[in-house]
Amino acid sequence: MTTPPKTTKAARTGHCMTADSRILSSARVLRIGRVSLVVSPRTVTVTAILFVGMLLLAAFAMTLGRVSVPLDDLLPSMFGLSETRSHNVAVRDIRLPLLVAAMAAGAALGVSGTVFQSVSHNALGSPDIIGLTTGAATGAISQIVFFQAGPVQVTIGALVGGLGTALTIYLLALKGRVTGEFRLVLVGIGVGALMSSLNQVMIVRGDVDSAFTANVWISGSLDDIKWAQALPVAIVTLLVIPLVSGLAMRATLLEMGDDIGSQLGIRAEQTRRILMLLAVVLAAVATSAAGPIAFIALSSPQLARLLTRSKTLSVFSAAAMGAFLLIIAHIITATIPVTFTLPIGQVTGLIGGLYLAWMLTRSKQI
């Protein structure tokens, strides 16, 4: 029996140089005292443009609706200082919480998608494809149908459902104490199909009112969102995204393989577990606020990387892209000339389906 060769110091140094060259290509090291940050000028520029564009689109979206609000009266209306009372109610109490929830949910889905695509090494590794948002919807729908619960209970139900589904997928995909990359996606698709069927059964068994509410919610909708739904998703998103960003370097190194990551002092499976937990929390809170929004988590990380040309885990650019896309989808639902209210989840599904078809014809990863 032959003994596998030991990794020499030179080999480890070579791996470190390869990893560093991948991360530091087209990047700058910013030193603030004893703290060093790797910054890509292009990534910072693209993220800033997306963020500003998101804010401008959100401002435009707040002028739309049955009560038209002029731009010059928008800022006073946000603080309830407009001389026109209907403007105050429309902007501060109806449209502002809706758009806060949309921006936070879009950012949360974008970051959740980039984490799962990194962990699974697969372009289809997003929480809506592998069933996590469906599992979160199961927890939320059970609260709506069986308990006629309010926003707080629905949020808790979505978190429990998302975490329970993620744990099930993780354990089924685990083999030899290591999570298989393609197994994670395949198992997730299967578990998601089961959860989707369970959701339909619960809706059928519910009374008329709860079934109608659950059907509207499961389509993905930002309508009737109040501050009680908007604030939890905004707070959780603002707290969790920096935690994911702190692990972005480790995730990038693990994309080159567990062996290289281990030689660089990274505990591969532990890092994956923490990243997946944070990503599940983000997907669950986004789902609790807006329902299962399709394809934002799938497309945002890929479009962000396409624009930034970054080889690292672009957390903030994916967050900005997710929020940007969800605001665009909301504007489409608000301006499309139809006589009925089109759920935002249906709009993202239509656009995302075309994007997925295009990606399948061009991607070499699938």
N, C-alpha and C positions, 0 to 999 in steps of 0.2 A: 504494500500500500504506500503510495507516494504522499508525502507531506506537502500541502499547498505552500507555495513560497510566501515568506513574510514580506509585508510591505515595508520597503526601505524608507529612510528619511527623505532620500532624493525623490522617490515616487510620490510620497505624501506632499512634498514641496511642489512637485509638478502638478498634482491635483489642485493644490491651493492656487497656483499661478493660473491654471485654466479657469477655475471658478472666479478668481479675481478679475481676469481679463474679460469674462462674460459680463460681470456685474459693472465693471468700471468703464466698459466701452461707451464712448460718447457721454460720460458722466463726469461730474466734478465733486471733489471732496471738500465739504464746507466744515471748517473747524471753529467751534465756539467754546473757548476755554479748553476743557479736557474732553469735550464731546465732539465727535466727528460724524458728519452726515454725508451720505452719498447722494448727490443731487444731479439729476439730468435736466439741463436747461430746456430741452425740447418738451420733456414731460411736464415740467412746471408751466411752460407757456401754453401747452394744449389744455392742461387742467384749468388754468386761469381763464382761458377763452371759453371753455365749456361752462365754467361756473358763472361767468358774467352773462353768457348767453342764456343760461337757465334762469337767472334773476330777471333779465329783460323779458323773456317769454312768460315768466310768472306774473310780472307786472301787467303785461298785455292780457293774460288770461283773466286777471281780476277785473278788467273792464268789460268782459263779455257776460252775457246773461240777459234775462228779461229786464232787469234794471241796468241800463247802460250807465257806466260811471266814466266820466272824462278823466284823462290822465292827470290833469292838473288838480283834480280833486281826490286823487287816489291816496296820497300820503295822509291828508287830514282824515279821510274816511277810515284808514287803518287804525287810527287812535281815537275814533269816535268824535272827531272835532269838526266834521263837515256840517255845513249849515243845512244840508239836505239829509233828513233823518233816514230815508230809505237807502242812501248811499252808505251810511254808517252800518246799518244792519246787513246790507248785501256784502260789503267788503269785510268788515271786522268779524261778523258772526257766522257768515256762510262761506265766502270764498277764501278767506285767509287760512282758516283751519284746513280746508280741503287741499290747498296748495302746499301748506306745510307738510301734511301727510303724504302728498304726492312726491315732494322732493325727498323726504326722509325714506319713504318706501322704495323709491327708485334707487337711491344711494345704497340702501341696505341690500337690495336685490343684486345690484351691480357688484358689490364687494363679495356677497355670498357666492355669486357665480364665479368670480375670479379665483376664490379659494378652492371651490370644488373642481374647477378645471385644472388647477395646479396640482391638487392632491391626486386626482384620477388620471392625470396626464392625457386627458381626452377632451376634445372640443365639445362633446355633448355632456360633459360633466357639469350640469347646473341643477339647482334645487327643484326646478319645475320638471325637468326631464327625468330625474332619478327619484321623483315621488315625494320629496320632502315638503313641498308646498301643499301637495294633496293630503299628506298626513296631518299637516297643520290645519288644513281645512276640515279634516275629520274631527279634530278636537273642538274647533269652533262651531261646526254644524251641530255637534251633539249638544252643545250649550244652548244653541238657538232653538233646536227642535224639541228637546226634552225638558229644558228648564226655562225657556223664554228669557234667557239671561241678558244682562246689559253689556255695555262695552268692556268693562273691566273683566267680567267673567269670560267673555268671548276671547279677549286677549290672553288670559291665563289658559283657556282651553286650547288655543292655537299653539301656545308655547309647549304645553304638555304633549299635544298631538305631534308636533314637529320633533320634539326631543325623543319621544317614544318611537316614532318611525325611524329616526336617524339611528337610534340604538339597535333597532331590529336589523336595519340594512347593514350596519357596521358588523354586527355579530355574524350575520349570514355570509358577509363577504370576507370575514377573517379566516385565514388559513395559515397555520404555522405561526400564529401570533403576529402576522403581517397582513395588512389589508391589500388585497389584489387590486390593481388599477382598473382593469376591465371588469373584474367581478363586481366592483363597487357600482359601476354603471348598470350592468345587466341585472344584478339583484335589485337595485333601486327601481328600475323600470317595472320589474315584476311586482314588487311591494306596492309601488304607486298604482298599478292597475287594480290590485286588491282594494286599496284604500278608496279609489274612485268608485268602485262598485259598492262599497260600504256606504259611501256618501249618498249615492242614489237611493239605496235602501232606506236610510234614515229619513231622507226627504219624503219618500213615498209614505212612510209610516207616520209622519207628522201630521198635525192638523193643517187646515187650509192656510191660516195666517202665518204660522211658523214655516210651512213649506214654501210659501211665496217669498218670505224674507230670506230664507236659506238659498232659494234659487237665484234671487237677485244678488246676494252676497257672493255665491260661488261663481257667478259670471265674471267677477272682478269689477267692482264699482267704487267710485270715489264720491258718489252722491250721498247726501245727508251725513257727511262726516262732520262731527263736532270736535271741540277741543278735547273732549274726553277720549276720543280715538286718536287724535293727532299728536297730543303731547307724549303718550307712552312710546310710540314708534320713533318720534323725534329724539327723545331723551336716550332711549336704548341705542339708537343708531349713532348718536354723538359719542356715547361712552364706549361702544364696542369697536368702531372703525379704527381708532388709534391703537387699540390692542392688537388688531389684525396687522396694522402697519408695522408694529414693533416686531412681528414675527415674519415679515415679508422677506427679509434676507435669508432666513432659514428655509422658508418655503422655496425660494429660488434655487438654493443649493441642492435641496432634495429633488428638484426636477431633473438634476443630472444623475440621480441614482442614490439609493440608500447607502451604498458602500462608500461613495465619495463623501456624503454627508456625515457618516459615522467617523471617517478619518479626519474630518474637520471639527469633530467634537459635538456633533448634533445628534440628539436622540430622535431618530427618525419617526418611530411610531408614536412616541409621546407628543412630538410636535404636530403630527397629523391629527391626533385626537383633539388637541387644544384648538387647532385651526378649524376642524370640522364642528366642534361645539360652538365656537363663536359664529361660524357661518350659519349653522342651524338656528341660532338665536336671532340673527338678522333676518333670515328668511321667514321665520315664524312671526316676528313682530310686524313685518311688512304684510304678511298674509292676514294677520288679525285686523289690520286697519283697512286694507283695500281688497281683501279676497285674493284668490290665487291668480295673480297677474302673470300672463304667459310671456316667455321669450325675452323679457328685460334682462334677467339674470344670464341668459344664454348669450345674447348679442353684445351687451355692454362691455364685458372684458375684452372681447375680440376686436370690437371697433376701437376701443381705447388703445389697445396695443398696436393696431394698424396705424393710428394717428401718431402715437408717441414713438413708435419703433423701439419700444423698450423691451429688453430681454429679462427684466425683473418683474416681480409681482407688483403691478401698477395699481395700488389700492385706491388712492385718491382720484386718479384719472378714471378708474372704473366707476367709482361712486358718482363723480360728476357726470359721466356719460349716462349712467342709469337714471339719475334725476332729470337730466336733459331730455332723454327719450320719453320718460313718463309724462313730463309736462307737455311735450309735443303731442302725445297721444290724447291727453286731456283736451288740448285745444282743438284737435280734430273732432272729438266727440261733441264739443261745444259749438262748432261752426258747421258741421256737416249738414246739408239741407235735407233732413229726413223728418218725418212727422212723429217719430218715436225716439225715446231715449236709448242710445246705443251704449251698452256697458263698455268701459274702457278696456276690460280684459278681452273683449271680442276684437277691438281695434288692434291691440298688441298681438293677438293671436293671428289675425289676418296678415299683418305686416311681418310678424315673426315667421309665419309659415313660408312666405316668399323668401325671406332671408335664409331660413334653414334649407330650402331647396337649392338656393344658390350656393350655400356653403358646402352642401353634400356633393355638388358637381365640381367643386374646386379644391376642397380640402384633401390633403394627403394623410391626415391623421385618423381618418375614419375608414 
